[in-house]
Amino acid sequence: MEYEFSEKVYKKLKRLKRKDYELFSLIKIKLEIFRIDEKRPSLRLHKLSGGMMESWSISINESIRMVFYYRNKRRVVFTNFGKHEEVYKR
């Protein structure tokens, strides 16, 4: 699976790399797992509902999620990441 980041996510990741390198590194690991096997159970991949019904989410850890949509069958675009209550706001 190929992926890309929205401008918002790219900027957030850049800031995170300076502020919390440990979390940044974990995100890199999870994205590599996603690239190899998007359905790996540890990612807890799930489709969202309501106002976000075109989006999907993976779990980075207990509290951090990454939200994305499928551009096509082989490519996704990550549009947001953060704590559960931050990314699932409508």
Backbone as a chain_set.jsonl record, in Angstrom:
{"seq": "MEYEFSEKVYKKLKRLKRKDYELFSLIKIKLEIFRIDEKRPSLRLHKLSGGMMESWSISINESIRMVFYYRNKRRVVFTNFGKHEEVYKR", "coords": {"N": [[0.843, -1.176, 0.0], [0.61, 2.149, -0.886], [1.199, 5.423, 0.42], [0.354, 8.83, 1.231], [0.667, 12.14, 2.61], [-1.568, 14.639, 3.807], [-1.171, 18.204, 3.615], [-1.561, 19.297, 6.139], [-1.098, 17.078, 7.867], [1.548, 16.512, 7.211], [2.858, 18.836, 8.188], [2.211, 18.608, 10.927], [3.557, 16.24, 11.566], [6.187, 17.002, 11.125], [6.539, 18.913, 13.173], [6.104, 17.219, 15.351], [8.293, 15.52, 15.21], [10.342, 17.069, 16.238], [9.372, 17.637, 18.812], [8.47, 15.243, 20.1], [10.126, 12.728, 19.667], [10.063, 10.002, 20.145], [7.327, 9.211, 19.849], [7.034, 10.006, 17.193], [8.795, 8.192, 15.968], [7.46, 5.791, 16.515], [5.161, 6.162, 14.976], [6.327, 6.1, 12.43], [7.118, 3.403, 12.355], [4.611, 2.095, 12.518], [3.456, 3.019, 10.151], [5.072, 1.772, 8.291], [4.401, -0.889, 8.771], [1.716, -0.715, 7.993], [2.095, -0.127, 5.271], [3.135, -2.547, 4.357], [1.234, -4.473, 5.197], [-1.838, -3.683, 5.362], [-3.986, -4.684, 6.764], [-3.144, -5.743, 9.127], [-3.739, -6.953, 12.352], [-2.82, -5.499, 14.63], [-2.943, -2.849, 13.9], [-5.551, -2.14, 14.03], [-7.446, -1.405, 12.045], [-10.215, 0.402, 10.866], [-13.363, 1.402, 9.46], [-14.781, 4.626, 9.441], [-17.713, 6.384, 10.672], [-20.786, 8.296, 10.344], [-20.26, 11.771, 9.992], [-17.786, 11.313, 8.991], [-17.733, 9.257, 7.191], [-16.448, 8.531, 4.829], [-13.915, 8.043, 5.524], [-11.161, 6.235, 7.058], [-9.463, 4.61, 9.811], [-6.425, 4.028, 11.632], [-4.766, 2.619, 14.466], [-2.169, 3.993, 16.361], [-1.114, 3.885, 18.912], [-2.427, 3.302, 22.217], [-3.878, 5.687, 22.475], [-3.485, 7.324, 20.231], [-4.507, 8.034, 16.946], [-4.589, 7.599, 13.371], [-6.04, 9.097, 10.625], [-7.427, 8.448, 7.433], [-8.13, 8.404, 3.865], [-9.077, 6.378, 1.057], [-7.463, 6.923, -1.897], [-7.256, 5.474, -4.189], [-7.256, 1.96, -5.059], [-4.671, 1.241, -4.335], [-3.492, 3.34, -2.988], [-3.433, 5.616, -0.275], [-4.471, 8.571, 1.528], [-3.33, 10.246, 4.25], [-5.056, 12.21, 6.493], [-5.285, 13.301, 9.016], [-4.035, 13.131, 12.394], [-3.777, 12.165, 15.817], [-4.911, 12.394, 19.238], [-7.684, 10.331, 20.164], [-10.093, 11.814, 20.78], [-9.533, 14.19, 19.505], [-9.192, 13.716, 16.715], [-11.575, 12.568, 15.898], [-13.504, 14.468, 15.958], [-16.409, 16.088, 14.819]], "CA": [[0.0, 0.0, 0.0], [1.32, 3.426, -0.915], [0.478, 6.459, 1.162], [0.845, 10.206, 1.203], [0.138, 12.949, 3.703], [-2.094, 15.969, 3.519], [-0.254, 19.243, 4.09], [-1.778, 19.394, 7.59], [-0.404, 15.963, 8.522], [2.987, 16.702, 6.991], [3.322, 19.862, 9.134], [2.122, 18.062, 12.282], [4.644, 15.264, 11.732], [7.437, 17.763, 11.213], [6.595, 19.454, 14.546], [6.203, 16.099, 16.282], [9.66, 15.004, 15.165], [11.141, 17.9, 17.154], [8.814, 17.647, 20.163], [8.297, 13.911, 20.692], [10.747, 11.832, 18.694], [9.639, 8.625, 20.433], [6.041, 9.007, 19.169], [7.321, 10.118, 15.761], [9.392, 6.917, 15.559], [6.399, 4.785, 16.545], [4.328, 6.402, 13.793], [7.075, 5.577, 11.281], [7.03, 1.941, 12.406], [3.237, 1.698, 12.188], [3.229, 3.291, 8.732], [5.76, 0.72, 7.542], [3.524, -2.057, 8.902], [0.569, -0.428, 7.13], [2.536, -0.238, 3.88], [3.334, -3.965, 4.064], [0.005, -5.252, 5.433], [-2.791, -2.729, 5.945], [-4.98, -5.36, 7.601], [-2.499, -6.321, 10.321], [-4.621, -6.703, 13.501], [-2.286, -4.513, 15.58], [-3.297, -1.495, 13.441], [-6.979, -1.95, 14.338], [-8.045, -0.696, 10.918], [-11.678, 0.403, 10.833], [-14.048, 2.446, 8.708], [-15.477, 5.564, 10.316], [-19.124, 6.569, 10.337], [-21.288, 9.653, 10.532], [-19.695, 12.792, 9.134], [-16.473, 10.879, 8.502], [-17.983, 7.931, 6.634], [-15.534, 8.228, 3.724], [-12.573, 7.897, 6.105], [-10.759, 5.055, 7.815], [-8.523, 4.947, 10.869], [-5.564, 3.009, 12.235], [-4.271, 2.975, 15.79], [-0.725, 4.055, 16.54], [-0.99, 3.315, 20.258], [-3.714, 3.285, 22.908], [-4.629, 6.943, 22.363], [-3.215, 8.062, 18.99], [-5.102, 7.484, 15.727], [-4.315, 8.272, 12.095], [-7.229, 9.041, 9.776], [-7.079, 8.509, 6.017], [-9.113, 7.931, 2.891], [-8.494, 5.677, -0.08], [-7.451, 7.657, -3.169], [-7.588, 4.373, -5.095], [-7.031, 0.662, -4.404], [-3.279, 1.076, -3.9], [-2.942, 4.564, -2.401], [-4.262, 6.33, 0.698], [-4.01, 9.895, 1.941], [-3.551, 10.5, 5.674], [-5.594, 13.563, 6.618], [-5.188, 13.805, 10.389], [-3.636, 12.192, 13.433], [-3.794, 12.736, 17.152], [-5.688, 11.651, 20.221], [-9.013, 9.906, 19.716], [-11.078, 12.896, 20.872], [-9.159, 15.262, 18.582], [-9.351, 13.369, 15.3], [-12.92, 12.133, 15.576], [-14.44, 15.587, 16.063], [-17.197, 16.302, 13.588]], "C": [[0.89, 1.242, 0.0], [0.502, 4.448, -0.132], [1.135, 7.806, 0.958], [0.171, 10.955, 2.346], [-0.477, 14.234, 3.163], [-1.072, 16.973, 4.033], [-0.343, 19.388, 5.602], [-0.997, 18.306, 8.334], [1.106, 16.114, 8.38], [3.552, 17.712, 7.999], [3.284, 19.351, 10.57], [3.239, 17.06, 12.553], [5.989, 15.957, 11.882], [7.616, 18.35, 12.62], [6.803, 18.336, 15.557], [7.622, 15.546, 16.335], [10.562, 15.776, 16.12], [10.684, 17.769, 18.607], [8.793, 16.28, 20.845], [8.824, 12.863, 19.709], [10.335, 10.378, 18.905], [8.307, 8.316, 19.733], [6.222, 9.081, 17.656], [7.875, 8.799, 15.228], [8.356, 5.799, 15.534], [5.478, 4.936, 15.333], [5.026, 5.865, 12.55], [6.987, 4.054, 11.216], [5.645, 1.474, 11.974], [2.926, 1.949, 10.715], [3.93, 2.258, 7.854], [4.946, -0.581, 7.607], [2.321, -1.893, 7.98], [0.934, -0.607, 5.658], [2.641, -1.707, 3.452], [2.025, -4.757, 4.149], [-1.021, -4.372, 6.14], [-3.801, -3.387, 6.886], [-4.381, -6.045, 8.821], [-3.348, -5.977, 11.542], [-4.121, -5.624, 14.472], [-2.609, -3.075, 15.17], [-4.742, -1.141, 13.765], [-7.67, -1.076, 13.287], [-9.563, -0.752, 11.018], [-12.205, 1.608, 10.065], [-14.798, 3.328, 9.696], [-16.914, 5.752, 9.835], [-19.513, 8.032, 10.531], [-20.703, 10.614, 9.521], [-18.344, 12.423, 8.552], [-16.584, 9.547, 7.766], [-17.133, 7.579, 5.414], [-14.117, 7.943, 4.22], [-12.42, 6.583, 6.854], [-9.754, 5.496, 8.868], [-7.673, 3.737, 11.224], [-5.107, 3.537, 13.596], [-2.749, 2.943, 15.802], [-0.368, 3.478, 17.904], [-2.37, 3.392, 20.913], [-4.539, 4.549, 22.663], [-4.456, 7.684, 21.043], [-3.772, 7.305, 17.784], [-4.608, 8.258, 14.517], [-5.51, 8.016, 11.183], [-6.8, 9.207, 8.322], [-8.285, 8.17, 5.163], [-8.37, 7.253, 1.748], [-8.606, 6.55, -1.324], [-7.8, 6.681, -4.299], [-7.236, 3.079, -4.369], [-5.639, 0.501, -3.821], [-2.709, 2.283, -3.17], [-3.946, 5.201, -1.448], [-3.641, 7.681, 0.999], [-4.358, 10.059, 3.422], [-3.921, 11.97, 5.846], [-5.496, 14.15, 8.015], [-4.6, 12.719, 11.277], [-3.631, 12.927, 14.759], [-4.584, 11.84, 18.079], [-7.094, 11.404, 19.683], [-9.994, 11.073, 19.686], [-10.767, 14.07, 19.937], [-9.492, 14.921, 17.123], [-10.761, 12.966, 14.926], [-13.951, 13.231, 15.794], [-15.179, 15.723, 14.745], [-17.332, 17.768, 13.327]], "O": [[1.814, 1.353, 0.805], [-0.722, 4.349, -0.037], [2.298, 7.91, 0.57], [-0.773, 10.461, 2.963], [0.015, 14.832, 2.206], [-0.194, 16.611, 4.816], [0.671, 19.578, 6.274], [-0.316, 18.591, 9.319], [1.851, 15.87, 9.329], [4.602, 17.471, 8.595], [4.199, 19.616, 11.35], [3.801, 17.036, 13.647], [6.828, 15.538, 12.68], [8.706, 18.292, 13.188], [7.577, 18.479, 16.503], [8.094, 15.146, 17.4], [11.451, 15.194, 16.743], [11.505, 17.789, 19.524], [9.072, 16.178, 22.04], [8.053, 12.201, 19.013], [10.266, 9.607, 17.948], [8.175, 7.272, 19.094], [5.622, 8.297, 16.92], [7.471, 8.34, 14.159], [8.37, 4.955, 14.637], [5.067, 3.941, 14.736], [4.386, 5.241, 11.703], [6.801, 3.485, 10.14], [5.521, 0.561, 11.157], [2.203, 1.167, 10.096], [3.427, 1.909, 6.786], [4.821, -1.287, 6.606], [1.95, -2.826, 7.267], [0.159, -1.176, 4.889], [2.282, -2.064, 2.329], [1.739, -5.597, 3.296], [-1.065, -4.322, 7.37], [-4.404, -2.708, 7.717], [-5.051, -6.844, 9.475], [-3.653, -4.803, 11.751], [-4.929, -4.914, 15.07], [-2.556, -2.174, 16.007], [-5.11, 0.034, 13.772], [-8.384, -0.13, 13.619], [-10.136, -1.82, 11.23], [-11.587, 2.672, 10.026], [-15.377, 2.84, 10.667], [-17.277, 5.333, 8.736], [-18.679, 8.883, 10.838], [-20.653, 10.314, 8.328], [-17.813, 13.145, 7.707], [-15.618, 8.786, 7.725], [-17.108, 6.417, 5.009], [-13.225, 7.638, 3.427], [-13.392, 5.925, 7.226], [-9.253, 6.62, 8.826], [-8.115, 2.592, 11.136], [-5.07, 4.744, 13.832], [-2.126, 1.997, 15.321], [0.563, 2.682, 18.031], [-3.375, 3.533, 20.217], [-5.768, 4.488, 22.646], [-5.227, 8.602, 20.763], [-3.542, 6.106, 17.621], [-4.251, 9.431, 14.623], [-5.935, 6.876, 10.994], [-5.919, 10.009, 8.015], [-9.316, 7.715, 5.657], [-7.193, 7.519, 1.505], [-9.71, 6.88, -1.757], [-8.533, 7.016, -5.23], [-6.946, 3.108, -3.173], [-5.444, -0.296, -2.903], [-1.546, 2.255, -2.767], [-5.134, 5.316, -1.752], [-2.455, 7.91, 0.761], [-5.528, 10.017, 3.802], [-3.195, 12.86, 5.405], [-5.611, 15.363, 8.187], [-4.662, 11.534, 10.95], [-3.498, 14.149, 14.813], [-4.886, 10.69, 17.76], [-7.614, 12.163, 18.864], [-10.657, 11.297, 18.673], [-11.659, 14.856, 19.617], [-10.017, 15.76, 16.391], [-11.118, 13.013, 13.749], [-15.151, 12.955, 15.814], [-14.61, 15.491, 13.678], [-17.956, 18.165, 12.344]]}, "num_chains": 1, "name": "protein.A"}
